[in-house]
Amino acid sequence: MQWCGGASFKEVCDEAREIYEGTIIRAFRRLDELISQLIECAKIIGNQELRKKFEDSQKNLKRGIVFTASLYL
């Protein structure tokens, strides 16, 4: 995924020409929720290596305008 590799939001949107920006943001946020749930699952089963991988993935995902609390100041 380009976003997790450091691409800008514009680069991601340019690559996904036919998809609205809001749809992309919603997908990223839902992916973040899924990763949070997977982190909890890894904790429950006691797999620290898997938990760490999910946490690293979440750190790469949660950045930039996609996860800004509000665009209105």
Buried (B, 14 or more C-beta within 10 A) or exposed (E): EEBBEEBEBEEBBEEBEEEEBEEBBEEBBEBBEEBEEBBEEBEEEEEEEBBEBBBEBBEEBBBBEBEEEEEEE
